[in-house]
Amino acid sequence: MLGAPTSEEDRPPGKRWRYRDGQCTLVVQLYPDVQTKQFGTLAYEVKSDDNTDEGKRVCMAQLQSRAQARH
């Protein structure tokens, strides 16, 4: 939905994908399903460089807009 991540980290048994867009960062934690071994999102965190609630809201809106534009 967001395209290729800016960076990827292996965090056995999971993975961490980081998307960077201007002042905004989205960190997605992925873990494999025990039965299917397919990775799915377990948790995510939206961060803003200014570390304010307003900055996080702006970043969330920016990331949602980016995801919708890719559809």
N, C-alpha and C positions, 0 to 999 in steps of 0.2 A: 504494500500500500504506500509506503514512504520511499520505496526504492532501496538501493543498496545502502547499508549503514556506513557511517563515516569511519567507524572502527569496530572491531570484533575482538572479544576476549574469550578464551576457553576458561570456564570455571567449573570443572568436573563436579557433579555430573551435568551441569548446565553450561549455558553460554550467556554472555552479556553483549548486547548490541547497543552501540551509541550512535545517535543521529545528532548532528550539529547543524544549526541553521541560524546564522547571525549570532545574536546574544542568547540563543536558546539551545538547550540540550535535552534530548529525550533518551533515557536509559531504559532498555527493555531486558528483563531477565527471562530467559528461555530454559525450560527443562523438558526432558523427554518423557513421554507417556510410557508407563511401565510396560504396557501390553504392546503398543504399536511402535514404540521407539521413535515416533514423530515428535519433533520439538514444538512446544506451544508456549504461549506467553503466560508466565506465572505472576509477574508484577511489572510495573513500569513507574518511572519517576520523571517528572518534567521539572527542569531547572532553568533559572534565568541568571545571567551573569550578575545582575544587581541584587539577587537573592531576596526580592520582595514578593509579597502576595500579588500585587498588581503586575509585576514582571512575569510571574508564573501564569497569570490569567492571559496576558498578552501572548506568551509563548504557546500556551495551549491552543488559543485561537489560530495562531500562525501555523502550528503543526497540523491542526484539523483542516485548515484551508489547503495546505500542501497536499494532504492525503486526498482530499476531494478533487483537487486539480489533476491528480494522476489517474482518476477513474474516467 
